[in-house]
Amino acid sequence: MNNGANRVIAITGGSRGIGRAIGLRMADAGTSIYFNYYDRDSRDAEETVKLIEDAGGRAWGACVDVASQEDVQNFFKKVVDECGRVDVLVNNAGITIDTLLVRMKEKDWDRVLAINLKGAFHCLQAVAKIMMKQRAGRIINMASVVGMMGNPGQANYVASKAGLIGLTKTAAKELAPRGITVNAVAPGFIDTHMTADLPEKVKDAMLAQVPLGRIGQPEDVAEVVAFLASKKASYITGQVIHVNGGMYM
C-alpha cells in the first residue's frame, strides 16, 4: 500500500460538497487526485482543481456518467495510463429524486439506483482489477444514515444506500486476500448542496434528530475517509463508519 506522497486517489462526485472536501483533505504534496462529476457546468470542477493544486496536490476532473460502464472504464484507463496505479477509490457520486413511494416514477427509481448503486459497482469493479494486481488498495463507499434507518419520501435513495452497504461487505470479503480493504462511511445530516435544497421545515425536523444539535460539515466526513484510506486503518475492512452526530446509534 502506497501510504505516503505520490498516492493516486480517485473520487467520484468530487467537484463539490463531500467529494471536494475529501479531495482537499487528501491533497498532500505529490498526490494525484482524479475526480469525476456529472454536472455539465464545469465551474465547480475547475474551482476544485485549483483548490487541490493550491493545497499541493495534482488534480484532474472529468464529466462522467458513472452509470455508464464505458465512461467509467475510460476514466480509469486515463488514470492508469498516466500513473500506472490506483491507491484509493472513494465512491461518492450520488443523486436524489425524492417523492413518496406510491407516487414514484419507475424512471426516477431506475436513475437513482443507476447512479448511486450501479455506478459504485462499475467503479469498484474497474478499480478492484487494478488493485488486485497491486495486491494493495483502499476502497471507501459513501453510504448514508438513511440506508440504515429508512426515510419517508426516499425509497429509491434509501434502497441504493442500503444496497451499497451490502456491496461493501461482499467486496471486502472477496478482496481481503489481495490486501485490499473496503469500507463504507455513512454520513448523517451534512451541510451540502443536496441538503441546502430541502425546505426549512424538513431541515428543522432532521436537526431535531441529531443529539449533538448541529448539522455536520463535509470536513467531518472527509476526516473519516482520510483515516480509512491511511495505513492506520489497515486492519479495518467490511465496516460501516457512522458520521451523524448521534442521529443513528
C-alpha positions in Angstrom: 0.0 0.0 0.0 1.4 3.4 -1.1 0.6 5.5 2.0 3.0 8.4 1.6 3.4 11.0 -1.1 2.7 10.2 -4.7 -0.5 8.3 -3.9 -3.1 8.1 -6.7 -6.6 8.8 -5.5 -9.9 8.5 -7.5 -13.0 10.3 -6.2 -16.4 10.1 -7.9 -18.7 13.0 -7.4 -15.7 15.1 -6.5 -16.4 18.5 -7.8 -18.2 19.9 -4.7 -19.6 19.1 -1.2 -18.3 16.0 0.5 -16.3 14.9 -2.6 -14.4 18.2 -2.8 -13.8 18.1 1.0 -12.3 14.7 0.6 -10.0 15.8 -2.2 -8.8 18.8 -0.2 -8.2 16.7 2.9 -6.1 14.2 0.9 -4.2 16.7 -1.2 -0.7 16.1 0.0 2.3 17.3 -2.0 2.9 14.8 -4.8 -0.6 13.2 -4.5 -2.5 12.8 -7.7 -6.3 13.2 -7.4 -8.6 12.3 -10.2 -12.2 13.0 -9.8 -15.4 12.9 -11.9 -18.7 14.8 -11.8 -22.0 14.8 -13.6 -22.9 18.5 -13.9 -22.3 19.7 -17.4 -21.4 23.1 -15.9 -17.7 22.6 -15.2 -17.2 25.7 -13.0 -17.3 23.8 -9.7 -14.9 21.2 -11.0 -12.5 23.9 -12.2 -12.6 25.5 -8.8 -11.9 22.1 -7.1 -8.9 21.5 -9.3 -7.5 24.9 -8.3 -8.1 24.3 -4.6 -6.4 20.9 -4.7 -3.4 22.3 -6.6 -3.2 25.2 -4.1 -3.0 22.6 -1.3 -0.1 20.9 -3.0 -1.8 18.1 -4.9 -2.2 17.4 -8.6 -5.8 17.3 -9.8 -7.8 16.4 -12.9 -11.6 16.3 -13.2 -13.8 14.9 -15.9 -17.6 14.9 -16.6 -18.5 11.2 -16.3 -21.8 9.3 -16.1 -20.9 6.6 -13.6 -24.0 4.6 -14.7 -22.2 4.1 -18.0 -19.6 1.2 -17.8 -17.9 2.6 -20.8 -17.5 6.1 -19.3 -16.1 4.6 -16.1 -13.6 2.3 -17.9 -12.4 5.3 -20.0 -11.9 7.4 -16.8 -9.8 4.7 -15.1 -7.9 4.0 -18.3 -6.6 7.6 -18.2 -5.7 7.2 -14.5 -3.7 4.0 -15.1 -2.2 5.3 -18.4 -0.8 8.4 -16.6 0.0 6.9 -13.2 0.2 3.1 -13.5 -1.9 2.5 -10.4 -4.8 3.5 -8.2 -4.2 3.5 -4.4 -7.6 4.8 -3.2 -11.1 4.8 -4.6 -13.8 6.9 -3.0 -17.3 6.1 -4.4 -19.1 9.3 -3.5 -21.3 10.1 -6.6 -25.0 10.2 -5.7 -28.3 11.9 -6.6 -31.7 12.2 -5.1 -35.1 12.3 -6.8 -37.5 12.3 -3.8 -41.2 11.6 -3.6 -43.4 9.2 -1.7 -43.2 5.5 -2.7 -46.8 5.4 -4.2 -46.0 8.4 -6.4 -42.5 7.4 -7.5 -42.0 7.0 -11.2 -40.1 4.0 -12.4 -37.6 6.2 -14.3 -36.8 8.0 -11.1 -36.3 4.8 -9.3 -34.0 3.5 -12.1 -31.9 6.6 -12.4 -31.1 6.9 -8.7 -30.2 3.2 -8.4 -28.2 3.5 -11.7 -26.0 6.4 -10.3 -25.8 5.6 -6.6 -25.5 1.8 -6.7 -24.7 0.6 -10.2 -22.3 3.5 -10.6 -20.4 2.4 -7.5 -20.4 -1.2 -8.8 -18.9 -0.1 -12.1 -16.1 1.9 -10.3 -15.4 -0.7 -7.7 -15.2 -3.5 -10.3 -12.8 -1.4 -12.5 -10.6 -0.5 -9.6 -10.6 -3.9 -8.0 -8.9 -5.4 -11.1 -6.2 -2.8 -10.8 -5.7 -3.2 -7.1 -5.7 -7.0 -7.2 -2.6 -6.8 -9.5 -1.0 -4.3 -7.0 -2.1 -6.6 -4.1 -3.0 -3.4 -2.2 -5.6 -0.7 -2.1 -8.3 1.2 -0.2 -11.9 1.5 -1.3 -14.4 3.7 0.6 -18.0 3.8 -0.4 -20.2 6.7 0.7 -23.4 5.3 2.2 -25.9 7.2 4.3 -27.6 7.2 7.6 -30.9 6.6 5.8 -29.6 3.4 4.4 -29.7 2.1 8.0 -32.8 3.7 9.3 -35.0 4.4 6.3 -36.6 7.8 5.4 -40.1 8.7 4.1 -40.1 10.0 0.5 -36.7 8.5 -0.4 -37.4 4.9 -1.2 -35.0 4.9 -4.2 -32.2 6.7 -2.4 -32.5 4.6 0.7 -32.5 1.4 -1.3 -29.4 2.5 -3.2 -27.5 3.3 0.0 -28.6 0.1 1.8 -27.5 -1.9 -1.3 -24.2 -0.1 -1.2 -23.6 -1.3 2.3 -24.2 -4.9 1.2 -21.9 -4.4 -1.7 -19.2 -3.1 0.6 -19.4 -6.1 2.9 -19.3 -8.6 0.0 -16.4 -6.8 -1.8 -14.5 -6.6 1.5 -14.7 -10.4 1.8 -13.7 -11.0 -1.8 -10.8 -8.6 -1.9 -9.2 -9.0 1.5 -6.9 -11.9 0.4 -5.3 -9.4 -2.1 -4.6 -6.8 0.6 -7.5 -4.5 -0.3 -9.8 -3.0 2.3 -13.4 -2.0 1.5 -15.4 0.1 4.0 -18.4 2.4 3.9 -18.9 5.8 5.5 -22.5 6.7 6.4 -23.0 10.5 6.8 -26.0 11.9 8.5 -27.3 15.4 8.1 -24.4 17.2 6.3 -24.3 20.7 5.0 -24.1 20.2 1.3 -25.8 21.4 -1.9 -28.1 18.4 -1.6 -29.4 19.3 1.8 -29.4 23.0 1.1 -32.3 22.5 -1.3 -34.5 20.9 1.4 -37.4 23.0 2.8 -36.6 24.7 6.2 -39.3 22.6 7.9 -37.6 19.4 6.8 -34.2 20.7 7.9 -35.5 21.6 11.3 -37.1 18.1 11.7 -33.8 16.4 10.7 -31.8 18.6 13.0 -34.1 17.7 15.9 -33.0 14.1 15.5 -29.3 14.9 16.0 -28.2 14.6 19.7 -25.2 16.8 19.1 -27.5 19.6 18.0 -25.7 20.7 14.8 -25.6 20.0 11.2 -22.4 18.2 10.1 -19.8 19.6 7.7 -18.3 17.9 4.7 -14.9 18.1 6.5 -16.3 15.9 9.3 -16.8 13.2 6.7 -13.5 13.8 4.9 -11.6 13.2 8.1 -13.0 9.7 8.4 -12.4 8.9 4.8 -8.8 10.0 5.1 -8.3 7.7 8.1 -9.8 4.7 6.3 -7.5 5.5 3.3 -4.4 5.5 5.5 -2.1 2.8 6.8 -3.6 3.4 10.3 -6.7 1.6 9.1 -5.0 -1.4 7.6 -6.9 -3.8 9.9 -10.4 -2.4 9.2 -12.5 -3.8 6.4 -16.2 -4.5 5.7 -17.3 -1.9 8.2 -19.8 1.0 8.1 -18.5 4.0 10.0 -21.2 6.4 11.0 -20.7 10.2 10.9 -24.0 11.5 12.0 -23.8 13.4 15.3 -25.7 10.5 17.0 -28.7 10.6 14.6 -28.4 6.8 14.4 -26.8 4.7 17.1 
